[in-house]
Amino acid sequence: MKKACKNCRLLVEGQNCPNCKGNQFSDSWKGKIAILDPINSEIAKKLDIPIKGEYAIKL
């Protein structure tokens, strides 16, 4: 099961977040958004998401 990074909300399966290098995660998150192209995505710009991936909407 994927965990959400408490710092950047990226959904990960490992022990460290590849985006912010954080190690604090939450197992209780709701909703997810998939960012495929952060450079051209208006949503990614508004949410300040720099890399592609799946992100939790609510922690």
Short mmCIF file of the C-alpha atoms (twelve columns), coordinates in Angstrom:
data_MODEL
# 
_entry.id   MODEL 
# 
loop_
_atom_site.group_PDB 
_atom_site.id 
_atom_site.type_symbol 
_atom_site.label_atom_id 
_atom_site.label_alt_id 
_atom_site.label_comp_id 
_atom_site.label_asym_id 
_atom_site.label_seq_id 
_atom_site.Cartn_x 
_atom_site.Cartn_y 
_atom_site.Cartn_z 
_atom_site.pdbx_PDB_model_num 
ATOM 1  C CA . MET A 1  0.000  0.000  0.000   1 
ATOM 2  C CA . LYS A 2  1.280  3.446  -0.857  1 
ATOM 3  C CA . LYS A 3  1.990  6.033  1.821   1 
ATOM 4  C CA . ALA A 4  1.769  9.800  1.423   1 
ATOM 5  C CA . CYS A 5  4.772  11.954 2.251   1 
ATOM 6  C CA . LYS A 6  3.767  14.468 4.924   1 
ATOM 7  C CA . ASN A 7  5.970  17.134 3.378   1 
ATOM 8  C CA . CYS A 8  5.103  17.051 -0.356  1 
ATOM 9  C CA . ARG A 9  2.167  14.539 -0.460  1 
ATOM 10 C CA . LEU A 10 3.811  12.299 -3.065  1 
ATOM 11 C CA . LEU A 11 2.531  8.717  -2.864  1 
ATOM 12 C CA . VAL A 12 5.458  6.349  -2.339  1 
ATOM 13 C CA . GLU A 13 6.113  2.727  -1.389  1 
ATOM 14 C CA . GLY A 14 9.705  2.998  -0.130  1 
ATOM 15 C CA . GLN A 15 11.307 4.378  3.018   1 
ATOM 16 C CA . ASN A 16 12.324 7.779  1.603   1 
ATOM 17 C CA . CYS A 17 10.500 10.245 -0.603  1 
ATOM 18 C CA . PRO A 18 12.253 10.632 -3.973  1 
ATOM 19 C CA . ASN A 19 10.874 14.168 -4.329  1 
ATOM 20 C CA . CYS A 20 11.783 15.895 -1.034  1 
ATOM 21 C CA . LYS A 21 13.955 13.161 0.556   1 
ATOM 22 C CA . GLY A 22 11.633 13.132 3.582   1 
ATOM 23 C CA . ASN A 23 10.969 10.094 5.750   1 
ATOM 24 C CA . GLN A 24 7.692  10.977 7.490   1 
ATOM 25 C CA . PHE A 25 4.640  9.367  5.930   1 
ATOM 26 C CA . SER A 26 0.922  9.038  6.537   1 
ATOM 27 C CA . ASP A 27 -1.115 5.906  5.894   1 
ATOM 28 C CA . SER A 28 -4.425 7.759  6.107   1 
ATOM 29 C CA . TRP A 29 -4.883 9.879  3.012   1 
ATOM 30 C CA . LYS A 30 -7.853 10.489 0.737   1 
ATOM 31 C CA . GLY A 31 -8.036 11.119 -2.970  1 
ATOM 32 C CA . LYS A 32 -5.182 11.265 -5.400  1 
ATOM 33 C CA . ILE A 33 -4.133 13.306 -8.385  1 
ATOM 34 C CA . ALA A 34 -1.809 12.088 -11.121 1 
ATOM 35 C CA . ILE A 35 0.568  14.648 -12.593 1 
ATOM 36 C CA . LEU A 36 1.920  13.491 -15.944 1 
ATOM 37 C CA . ASP A 37 3.573  16.682 -17.206 1 
ATOM 38 C CA . PRO A 38 4.346  19.177 -14.413 1 
ATOM 39 C CA . ILE A 39 5.771  21.768 -16.811 1 
ATOM 40 C CA . ASN A 40 2.595  22.166 -18.885 1 
ATOM 41 C CA . SER A 41 0.023  21.346 -16.183 1 
ATOM 42 C CA . GLU A 42 -1.910 24.267 -14.707 1 
ATOM 43 C CA . ILE A 43 -2.867 22.146 -11.696 1 
ATOM 44 C CA . ALA A 44 0.776  21.248 -11.032 1 
ATOM 45 C CA . LYS A 45 1.721  24.926 -11.199 1 
ATOM 46 C CA . LYS A 46 -1.039 25.942 -8.783  1 
ATOM 47 C CA . LEU A 47 -0.131 23.144 -6.346  1 
ATOM 48 C CA . ASP A 48 3.616  23.778 -6.785  1 
ATOM 49 C CA . ILE A 49 4.336  20.198 -7.893  1 
ATOM 50 C CA . PRO A 50 7.763  19.932 -9.568  1 
ATOM 51 C CA . ILE A 51 7.897  16.241 -10.598 1 
ATOM 52 C CA . LYS A 52 5.444  13.812 -12.154 1 
ATOM 53 C CA . GLY A 53 3.755  11.205 -10.012 1 
ATOM 54 C CA . GLU A 54 0.700  10.509 -7.889  1 
ATOM 55 C CA . TYR A 55 -0.072 12.888 -5.032  1 
ATOM 56 C CA . ALA A 56 -2.513 12.656 -2.136  1 
ATOM 57 C CA . ILE A 57 -5.179 15.345 -2.051  1 
ATOM 58 C CA . LYS A 58 -5.914 15.171 1.681   1 
ATOM 59 C CA . LEU A 59 -3.775 13.824 4.527   1 
# 
